[in-house]
Structure formats: C-alpha cells, structure tokens
C-alpha cells in the first residue's frame, strides 16, 4: 500500500496516531482516533519533526509507505493545537469534499483557523481543482480582509469597500473595531453588501464553549490561561448568526444585522450539514441553538 495523497480522510473503525520514532525504534501512541474522526493527510516527505516511518524494527533503513503523516483535526484544543503523527493507511478512507464544488470567486471561508488551513493550502497549491472563479482570488478568508484593512497597506477595491463598510457601520470606525467585531460585521458585508456566500467550517469548534462564552453557564467569557475571560472570534460569529435567525423568526431575543442567512452554508468533516436551527442539524449544534435561545429569552426578561 502506498502513502496516501494529500487531502481529507475519515478514520475507519479506530486508529492509533503515532509520534516520531524514539531511540529504541518505537513509535509512541499520542491518541486513539475514533470512527469518523477527520484527518488531513500531509503526504509526501516526512514533515518537520517526523522521522521516516518504519515499523519493522529499531533503526531499520528505508522508507515505509504503509503509514501517512496527518493532522488530526478531531484533536483540536481550545488553544488551537492539533496533534500530528502517523496513521495506518488502511484505517483511513477519503472524504467527499462538498466545500470545493460550492465555493465560487468572492465567497469567504469561516471557521477555526486550524480547520481552514488544510483546505486553504490545497487552494494555493492546486488552484486548478477549484475552477477559474476561485483561482487567484486573494480574499478567501475573512482574516485576509481584516488584516489588509488594519495594516492599511492594501489599496485594491475589495479592501477599500470593506473599510468603507466598517466606517459607515453602526458598530464603529474601521480603525477602532476589534478583530472579533470585524469578523462578525463581515457576515453582513459578504452576504448582503457583496451578495456572496459564506462557507462555515464547524470542525474543531466546541458547541458547549459557544454557549459558555455567552454567559449561559455564568459570567460572560471563559477563562483562558494567562488571558482572563475571553471570547473566541469563531464562537462570536456563530452566536451572531443565531441572533439573526431569532430575529427572522420574529423573536424579540434576536437582532437584525442584515445577514442573508440563506447565503451561509455549514460543513462538518467536509460534508454540508443543516444550520444549527434547521431540522437534521448535528445534535451538538441543535442543542446549542436551543440553549442559546433560552439564554437570550431569559436575558431579555431580566431587562424588562
């Protein structure tokens, strides 16, 4: 069996994620991945700290191709770290990529940086796979627009239009808007002002944390080591989408940000999934939606 090509795979059954070879020739197990867990196969030569994989004995020369070096997206921690290591090729099956065919020039990818990076790496390395509409487009993620506005170094129309939108918004001038606020404002800008789609990757995002950061379980924010109470950008974006949905349903607990929700698409393990408020949504996100609705209703009643 040859080493697997670069791309996304799901774990079949269970699989041990192994680290680089120790001096005694062993490959220690970092984690045991479960069926359905998503990994990204880096492919090619051993990466960074990886040693040549050889399970036949200590320091046996040669390059074995029955294991592939992967990033295990299911192991993401709150600090963004994701484990990497070797996985037996026989334990992985290719994932059908439903993001790529739906992505057009002008669309923007949202989600945790670690979950987006493998997909964006493929975009830069093999643009032909994404069609002429996407190849060469600079601002495929909201971070690119944010950074260009903040740095003030980019002068193209796309950046200037976003800067003007922020300048004229009720949420503050571009120079004073925090990154989290810019990301949330981008949801309105992309879907309503630009008429383009947002593709939201849910991998690695903790639905329970999204609720906890809103103060559902106490004080707003969660304590991150050395940072005090924090709210992560991606969770804040999800909550804004939920508040827009509450408004659209006529609930007084919602808010109208002008986001065109029909242009926001959600993905888990590269497969399209219903929005948290739609029938058939992943259980963790359906529960998060119901929990956030209760939290917003209770908060509104406390202010009456």
C-alpha positions in Angstrom: 0.0 0.0 0.0 1.4 3.4 -1.0 1.4 6.5 1.1 -1.9 8.4 0.8 -2.3 11.5 -1.3 -2.7 14.9 0.3 -6.3 15.5 1.3 -9.0 14.8 3.8 -9.8 11.4 5.2 -12.1 9.8 7.8 -11.0 7.2 10.3 -12.5 3.7 9.7 -13.0 1.8 12.9 -10.3 3.2 15.2 -6.7 4.1 14.7 -3.6 5.0 16.7 -2.0 8.3 16.0 1.8 7.7 16.4 4.6 10.2 17.0 8.1 10.1 15.6 10.4 7.2 16.2 12.2 7.0 19.6 15.8 5.9 20.0 14.5 2.4 20.8 12.7 2.2 17.5 9.2 2.5 19.0 6.5 4.9 17.7 4.6 6.0 20.8 0.8 6.4 20.6 -0.3 10.1 21.0 -4.0 9.4 20.7 -6.5 6.8 19.6 -8.9 8.2 17.0 -12.4 7.1 16.7 -14.5 6.1 13.6 -15.5 9.1 11.6 -12.8 11.4 13.0 -11.4 13.8 10.4 -7.7 14.0 9.5 -5.8 15.8 6.9 -3.0 13.8 5.2 0.0 16.0 4.6 1.5 13.4 2.2 4.9 13.4 0.6 8.1 13.5 2.6 8.0 13.3 6.4 7.1 16.6 7.9 9.1 18.7 10.4 9.7 16.5 13.5 8.5 13.3 11.8 11.0 10.5 11.3 10.9 8.0 8.4 8.2 5.6 9.4 9.4 2.0 9.8 7.5 -0.4 11.9 9.7 -3.4 11.3 12.4 -2.8 13.9 14.8 -0.3 15.5 16.6 1.9 13.1 15.9 -0.3 10.1 16.8 1.7 7.0 14.3 2.5 4.3 11.1 4.4 3.8 7.8 2.7 4.6 4.7 3.9 2.8 2.0 2.0 4.7 1.6 4.9 7.1 0.9 8.6 6.3 1.7 11.7 8.3 -1.6 13.5 9.2 -3.0 16.4 11.1 -5.8 15.0 13.4 -8.4 17.8 13.3 -10.5 15.9 15.8 -7.8 16.5 18.5 -8.0 20.4 18.4 -7.8 22.0 21.7 -9.2 25.4 22.8 -5.7 26.9 22.2 -5.8 25.8 18.6 -3.3 23.0 18.8 -4.0 19.9 16.8 -2.0 16.7 17.1 0.1 15.4 14.2 1.5 11.9 13.6 1.4 8.7 11.6 -1.7 6.8 10.8 -2.0 3.3 9.2 -3.3 3.9 5.7 -5.7 1.0 6.0 -7.5 2.9 8.7 -8.4 5.9 6.5 -11.0 6.4 3.8 -11.2 9.5 1.5 -13.8 12.1 2.5 -16.1 13.5 -0.1 -15.3 17.2 -0.3 -18.6 19.2 -0.5 -17.0 22.6 0.1 -14.9 22.9 -3.1 -17.7 22.4 -5.6 -19.9 25.0 -3.8 -17.1 27.6 -3.5 -17.1 30.5 -6.1 -14.9 33.5 -6.5 -15.9 36.2 -3.9 -17.1 33.6 -1.4 -15.4 33.5 2.0 -14.5 30.7 4.3 -15.2 31.0 8.0 -14.4 28.7 10.9 -11.4 27.9 13.1 -8.1 28.7 11.6 -6.7 25.2 12.1 -9.7 23.7 10.4 -9.5 26.0 7.4 -5.7 25.8 6.9 -5.6 22.4 5.1 -8.3 23.4 2.7 -6.6 26.8 2.0 -3.2 25.1 1.5 -4.8 23.0 -1.2 -6.3 26.1 -2.7 -2.9 27.7 -3.1 -1.2 24.6 -4.3 -3.7 23.3 -6.8 -5.9 26.2 -7.9 -7.0 24.3 -11.0 -9.0 22.0 -8.8 -11.2 24.9 -7.7 -12.1 26.4 -11.0 -11.2 29.6 -12.7 -13.6 31.6 -10.5 -11.6 30.8 -7.3 -8.0 30.7 -8.6 -6.2 33.9 -8.0 -8.8 35.3 -5.6 -6.9 37.0 -2.7 -9.6 37.2 0.0 -10.9 33.6 0.5 -11.0 34.1 4.3 -12.2 37.0 6.4 -8.8 37.3 8.1 -7.3 38.4 4.9 -9.7 41.3 4.6 -9.3 42.2 8.3 -5.5 42.3 8.1 -5.5 44.3 5.0 -7.8 46.9 6.5 -5.9 47.1 9.7 -2.5 47.3 8.1 -3.6 50.0 5.6 -1.1 48.7 3.1 -3.5 47.2 0.6 -5.2 49.6 -1.8 -7.3 47.4 -4.0 -11.1 47.9 -4.4 -12.0 44.8 -2.3 -10.2 46.1 0.8 -11.4 49.7 0.4 -15.0 48.6 0.1 -14.8 46.6 3.3 -13.1 49.5 5.1 -15.8 51.9 3.9 -18.5 49.4 5.1 -16.9 49.3 8.5 -16.5 53.1 8.6 -20.2 53.6 7.9 -21.5 50.8 10.1 -23.1 51.5 13.5 -20.5 49.3 15.2 -17.6 51.7 15.0 -15.0 53.1 12.7 -12.6 50.6 11.0 -9.6 51.8 12.9 -11.3 51.2 16.3 -13.1 47.9 15.5 -11.7 44.9 17.2 -10.8 41.8 15.1 -13.8 39.9 16.6 -16.2 42.7 15.6 -14.8 42.9 12.1 -15.3 39.2 11.6 -18.9 39.5 12.8 -19.5 42.5 10.6 -18.1 40.6 7.7 -21.0 38.2 7.7 -23.3 41.1 6.8 -20.8 42.6 4.3 -20.2 39.4 2.4 -23.8 38.1 2.3 -25.8 41.3 1.9 -23.5 44.0 0.5 -21.5 41.7 -1.8 -24.2 39.1 -2.4 -21.7 36.3 -2.0 -21.7 33.1 0.2 -20.1 32.3 3.5 -18.9 28.7 3.9 -18.7 27.9 7.7 -16.4 25.0 8.7 -17.6 23.6 12.1 -14.7 21.2 12.6 -12.9 21.8 15.9 -15.5 24.2 17.2 -16.8 23.3 20.6 -20.6 23.9 20.7 -20.5 23.9 24.5 -17.9 26.6 24.6 -20.0 28.7 22.2 -22.7 28.7 24.9 -20.4 29.1 27.8 -18.8 32.2 26.3 -22.2 33.8 26.0 -22.6 33.6 29.8 -25.0 30.6 29.7 -23.1 29.0 32.5 -22.2 32.1 34.4 -20.1 35.2 33.7 -19.6 36.0 30.1 -16.5 34.6 28.6 -14.3 31.7 29.6 -11.1 31.8 31.5 -8.1 31.0 29.2 -4.8 30.6 30.9 -3.0 33.9 31.2 -5.7 35.7 29.3 -8.6 36.1 31.8 -12.1 35.9 30.5 -12.1 35.5 26.7 -14.5 35.1 23.8 -13.1 33.4 20.6 -14.0 35.0 17.3 -15.5 31.9 15.8 -17.9 31.4 18.6 -18.9 35.0 18.5 -19.7 34.6 14.7 -21.9 31.6 15.4 -23.8 33.5 18.1 -24.4 36.4 15.7 -25.8 34.1 13.1 -28.1 32.6 15.8 -29.3 36.1 16.9 -30.1 36.9 13.2 -32.1 33.7 13.0 -34.0 34.6 16.1 -34.9 37.9 14.6 -36.0 36.3 11.3 -38.3 34.0 13.3 -39.9 37.0 14.9 -38.4 36.5 18.3 -37.7 39.6 20.5 -34.5 38.0 21.7 -32.9 38.3 18.3 -31.3 41.1 16.4 -31.3 42.2 12.7 -27.8 42.5 11.4 -28.9 42.3 7.8 -27.2 38.9 7.3 -28.7 36.9 4.5 -28.8 33.5 6.2 -29.7 31.7 3.0 -26.1 32.5 1.9 -24.5 30.9 4.9 -23.6 27.2 4.5 -22.3 24.9 7.2 -19.9 22.0 6.9 -18.6 19.2 9.2 -15.9 16.8 8.0 -16.2 18.5 4.6 -19.9 17.5 4.3 -22.7 20.0 4.1 -24.9 19.9 7.2 -28.0 21.8 8.2 -27.7 25.0 10.1 -28.0 24.7 13.9 -31.6 25.9 13.7 -32.6 23.6 10.9 -34.1 20.1 11.1 -31.4 17.5 10.9 -28.6 19.7 12.3 -25.8 17.8 14.2 -27.0 17.1 17.7 -24.4 19.2 19.5 -25.4 22.3 17.4 -29.1 21.7 17.6 -28.6 21.6 21.4 -26.5 24.8 21.3 -29.2 26.6 19.3 -31.9 25.6 21.8 -29.7 26.5 24.8 -28.8 29.9 23.3 -32.5 30.7 22.6 -33.3 30.0 26.3 -30.4 32.2 27.4 -31.4 35.1 25.2 -35.0 34.9 26.3 -34.0 34.8 30.0 -31.7 37.8 29.4 -34.4 39.8 27.8 -36.8 39.1 30.6 -34.3 40.3 33.2 -34.1 43.7 31.4 -37.8 44.3 31.2 
